[in-house]
Amino acid sequence: MTTVAERDKGRVVRHRGGRMRRLIVAVVVLLVVGLAGVAWALRDEPAKKETTAAASPGPTASSEGPLTASVVSPAATAQDLPAPERVRVGAIGVDAEVEQIDVGAGGALNPPTDFHRAGWFAKGAAPGDLGPAVLAGHVDTRSGPAVFYRLRELKPGDTVEVVRGPKTLTFQVTATESFAKSAFPTDRVYGPTPVPELRLITCGGDFDDGTGHYADNLIVYAVLV
Protein backbone atom coordinates (compact mmCIF):
# COMPACT_ATOMS: atom_id res chain seq x y z
CA MET A 1 0.00 0.00 0.00
CA THR A 2 1.43 3.41 -1.00
CA THR A 3 1.02 6.29 1.42
CA VAL A 4 0.31 9.91 0.50
CA ALA A 5 3.78 10.85 1.72
CA GLU A 6 5.40 8.29 -0.58
CA ARG A 7 3.36 9.50 -3.56
CA ASP A 8 4.34 13.12 -2.85
CA LYS A 9 7.97 12.08 -2.47
CA GLY A 10 7.87 10.53 -5.94
CA ARG A 11 6.43 13.72 -7.43
CA VAL A 12 9.19 15.78 -5.90
CA VAL A 13 11.82 13.51 -7.39
CA ARG A 14 10.18 13.66 -10.82
CA HIS A 15 9.86 17.47 -10.66
CA ARG A 16 13.48 17.80 -9.70
CA GLY A 17 14.43 15.50 -12.57
CA GLY A 18 12.43 17.64 -15.03
CA ARG A 19 14.07 20.84 -13.87
CA MET A 20 17.50 19.24 -14.18
CA ARG A 21 16.81 18.12 -17.76
CA ARG A 22 15.64 21.62 -18.71
CA LEU A 23 18.75 23.13 -17.14
CA ILE A 24 21.04 20.77 -19.09
CA VAL A 25 19.26 21.58 -22.36
CA ALA A 26 19.62 25.32 -21.68
CA VAL A 27 23.35 24.97 -20.97
CA VAL A 28 23.89 22.94 -24.15
CA VAL A 29 22.06 25.57 -26.22
CA LEU A 30 24.16 28.36 -24.72
CA LEU A 31 27.36 26.43 -25.43
CA VAL A 32 26.36 25.83 -29.05
CA VAL A 33 25.46 29.49 -29.56
CA GLY A 34 28.63 30.61 -27.84
CA LEU A 35 30.85 28.35 -29.91
CA ALA A 36 29.11 29.49 -33.07
CA GLY A 37 29.87 33.07 -32.09
CA VAL A 38 33.52 32.25 -31.46
CA ALA A 39 33.76 30.43 -34.78
CA TRP A 40 32.25 33.46 -36.56
CA ALA A 41 34.72 35.80 -34.87
CA LEU A 42 37.67 33.59 -35.79
CA ARG A 43 36.48 33.34 -39.37
CA ASP A 44 36.18 37.14 -39.63
CA GLU A 45 39.56 37.92 -38.10
CA PRO A 46 41.74 37.40 -41.21
CA ALA A 47 39.37 39.54 -43.26
CA LYS A 48 39.79 42.45 -40.86
CA LYS A 49 43.55 42.41 -41.32
CA GLU A 50 43.20 42.64 -45.10
CA THR A 51 40.62 45.41 -45.13
CA THR A 52 41.28 48.43 -47.31
CA ALA A 53 39.85 51.85 -46.71
CA ALA A 54 39.12 54.67 -49.10
CA ALA A 55 41.00 57.88 -48.46
CA SER A 56 39.39 61.30 -48.42
CA PRO A 57 37.25 62.17 -51.46
CA GLY A 58 39.92 62.10 -54.12
CA PRO A 59 40.70 64.51 -56.91
CA THR A 60 39.82 63.37 -60.39
CA ALA A 61 41.61 65.99 -62.47
CA SER A 62 44.43 63.56 -63.21
CA SER A 63 41.95 60.88 -64.42
CA GLU A 64 43.63 58.36 -62.16
CA GLY A 65 40.49 57.47 -60.20
CA PRO A 66 39.74 57.90 -56.48
CA LEU A 67 42.42 57.84 -53.83
CA THR A 68 42.78 54.54 -51.99
CA ALA A 69 45.21 53.31 -49.37
CA SER A 70 45.73 50.28 -47.17
CA VAL A 71 44.77 50.65 -43.53
CA VAL A 72 47.86 51.59 -41.53
CA SER A 73 48.47 49.85 -38.22
CA PRO A 74 49.26 52.03 -35.15
CA ALA A 75 52.86 50.79 -35.28
CA ALA A 76 53.25 52.29 -38.75
CA THR A 77 52.32 55.82 -37.72
CA ALA A 78 54.86 58.37 -36.54
CA GLN A 79 53.20 59.88 -33.47
CA ASP A 80 56.36 59.81 -31.32
CA LEU A 81 58.77 61.22 -33.92
CA PRO A 82 60.07 64.80 -34.01
CA ALA A 83 58.81 67.44 -36.45
CA PRO A 84 59.64 66.95 -40.15
CA GLU A 85 63.16 68.06 -41.06
CA ARG A 86 63.57 67.35 -44.78
CA VAL A 87 61.50 66.45 -47.80
CA ARG A 88 62.90 64.50 -50.75
CA VAL A 89 61.22 63.95 -54.10
CA GLY A 90 63.60 62.00 -56.31
CA ALA A 91 61.50 62.25 -59.47
CA ILE A 92 61.90 66.05 -59.55
CA GLY A 93 65.25 66.46 -57.81
CA VAL A 94 63.98 67.93 -54.52
CA ASP A 95 66.00 67.53 -51.31
CA ALA A 96 65.04 70.43 -49.07
CA GLU A 97 64.86 71.47 -45.44
CA VAL A 98 61.44 71.90 -43.87
CA GLU A 99 60.43 74.85 -41.71
CA GLN A 100 57.20 75.41 -39.81
CA ILE A 101 54.59 77.76 -41.26
CA ASP A 102 51.20 79.09 -40.20
CA VAL A 103 48.21 80.89 -41.69
CA GLY A 104 48.16 84.66 -42.00
CA ALA A 105 45.57 87.17 -40.86
CA GLY A 106 43.48 86.57 -43.98
CA GLY A 107 43.37 82.82 -43.43
CA ALA A 108 45.77 82.00 -46.28
CA LEU A 109 48.79 79.79 -45.64
CA ASN A 110 51.99 81.81 -45.29
CA PRO A 111 54.75 80.53 -47.60
CA PRO A 112 58.20 79.58 -46.25
CA THR A 113 60.60 82.46 -45.61
CA ASP A 114 63.28 80.66 -47.64
CA PHE A 115 62.44 80.04 -51.31
CA HIS A 116 64.46 76.83 -51.27
CA ARG A 117 62.74 75.31 -48.24
CA ALA A 118 59.37 73.61 -47.90
CA GLY A 119 56.99 74.78 -45.19
CA TRP A 120 55.03 72.42 -42.95
CA PHE A 121 51.66 73.61 -41.61
CA ALA A 122 52.47 72.82 -37.98
CA LYS A 123 48.93 73.26 -36.67
CA GLY A 124 47.77 70.35 -38.81
CA ALA A 125 48.87 66.72 -38.93
CA ALA A 126 52.57 65.90 -39.12
CA PRO A 127 53.68 63.71 -42.03
CA GLY A 128 53.10 60.09 -41.04
CA ASP A 129 50.50 60.87 -38.38
CA LEU A 130 46.83 60.19 -38.99
CA GLY A 131 45.29 62.84 -41.22
CA PRO A 132 46.45 65.12 -44.04
CA ALA A 133 49.87 66.72 -43.53
CA VAL A 134 50.49 69.84 -45.63
CA LEU A 135 53.83 70.93 -47.09
CA ALA A 136 53.89 74.14 -49.14
CA GLY A 137 56.66 75.75 -51.15
CA HIS A 138 57.40 78.50 -53.67
CA VAL A 139 57.39 77.70 -57.37
CA ASP A 140 60.00 80.28 -58.38
CA THR A 141 61.72 83.57 -57.52
CA ARG A 142 62.76 86.65 -59.49
CA SER A 143 66.09 84.95 -60.09
CA GLY A 144 64.94 81.43 -60.98
CA PRO A 145 63.25 78.19 -59.84
CA ALA A 146 62.31 77.63 -56.18
CA VAL A 147 61.85 74.41 -54.19
CA PHE A 148 58.61 73.18 -55.83
CA TYR A 149 59.27 74.48 -59.35
CA ARG A 150 58.91 71.01 -60.88
CA LEU A 151 56.03 69.84 -58.70
CA ARG A 152 53.73 69.85 -61.73
CA GLU A 153 55.81 67.01 -63.20
CA LEU A 154 54.81 64.53 -60.49
CA LYS A 155 52.50 61.70 -61.47
CA PRO A 156 50.72 58.86 -59.63
CA GLY A 157 53.22 56.27 -58.45
CA ASP A 158 56.05 58.73 -57.75
CA THR A 159 57.27 58.78 -54.16
CA VAL A 160 57.88 61.53 -51.63
CA GLU A 161 60.11 61.01 -48.59
CA VAL A 162 59.82 63.02 -45.38
CA VAL A 163 62.55 62.78 -42.75
CA ARG A 164 61.46 62.91 -39.12
CA GLY A 165 64.40 62.31 -36.82
CA PRO A 166 65.72 58.75 -37.26
CA LYS A 167 62.89 57.69 -39.56
CA THR A 168 62.24 58.39 -43.24
CA LEU A 169 58.57 58.10 -44.16
CA THR A 170 57.62 57.28 -47.75
CA PHE A 171 54.45 58.53 -49.42
CA GLN A 172 53.16 57.56 -52.85
CA VAL A 173 51.60 60.15 -55.13
CA THR A 174 48.00 59.34 -56.03
CA ALA A 175 46.83 62.41 -57.95
CA THR A 176 47.40 66.08 -58.73
CA GLU A 177 45.01 68.91 -59.45
CA SER A 178 44.97 72.65 -59.95
CA PHE A 179 42.50 75.20 -58.56
CA ALA A 180 42.08 78.94 -58.80
CA LYS A 181 43.24 80.48 -55.53
CA SER A 182 39.79 82.00 -55.16
CA ALA A 183 38.30 78.48 -55.20
CA PHE A 184 40.83 76.66 -53.04
CA PRO A 185 39.39 73.24 -51.95
CA THR A 186 39.88 73.70 -48.21
CA ASP A 187 37.85 70.66 -47.14
CA ARG A 188 39.55 68.38 -49.63
CA VAL A 189 43.02 69.47 -48.58
CA TYR A 190 42.59 69.81 -44.82
CA GLY A 191 39.61 67.50 -44.15
CA PRO A 192 40.10 64.37 -41.98
CA THR A 193 41.37 61.16 -43.60
CA PRO A 194 41.31 57.56 -42.32
CA VAL A 195 45.03 57.07 -43.02
CA PRO A 196 48.19 59.23 -42.98
CA GLU A 197 48.27 61.38 -46.12
CA LEU A 198 50.37 64.20 -47.54
CA ARG A 199 49.59 67.33 -49.59
CA LEU A 200 52.28 69.23 -51.48
CA ILE A 201 51.16 72.71 -52.51
CA THR A 202 52.68 75.41 -54.70
CA CYS A 203 51.57 78.16 -57.07
CA GLY A 204 50.54 77.57 -60.66
CA GLY A 205 48.54 78.88 -63.56
CA ASP A 206 49.06 82.31 -65.12
CA PHE A 207 51.24 84.93 -63.47
CA ASP A 208 49.59 88.28 -62.84
CA ASP A 209 52.15 91.08 -63.33
CA GLY A 210 49.82 93.54 -61.63
CA THR A 211 49.55 91.63 -58.36
CA GLY A 212 52.84 89.79 -58.57
CA HIS A 213 51.09 86.46 -57.88
CA TYR A 214 50.06 83.31 -59.72
CA ALA A 215 46.35 82.72 -60.25
CA ASP A 216 46.20 79.05 -59.20
CA ASN A 217 47.38 76.53 -56.64
CA LEU A 218 48.82 73.18 -57.68
CA ILE A 219 48.08 70.38 -55.19
CA VAL A 220 49.73 66.94 -55.12
CA TYR A 221 48.06 64.21 -53.05
CA ALA A 222 49.99 61.27 -51.58
CA VAL A 223 49.45 58.47 -49.03
CA LEU A 224 51.83 56.73 -46.62
CA VAL A 225 53.15 53.40 -47.90
Secondary structure, DSSP 4 states (H G I P E B T S, - for coil): ---HHHHHHHHHHHHHHHHHHHHHHHHHHHHHHHHHHHHHHHHHHHHHHT-EEE-SSPP-TTSS---EEEPPPGGGS-TTS----EEEEGGGTEEEEEEEE-B-TTSPBPPPSSTTSEEEETTSBPTTSSEEEEEE--SEETTEE-TTTTGGG--TT-EEEEEETTEEEEEEEEEEEEEEGGG--HHHHHS--SSEEEEEEEEEEEEETTTTEEEEEEEEEEEE-
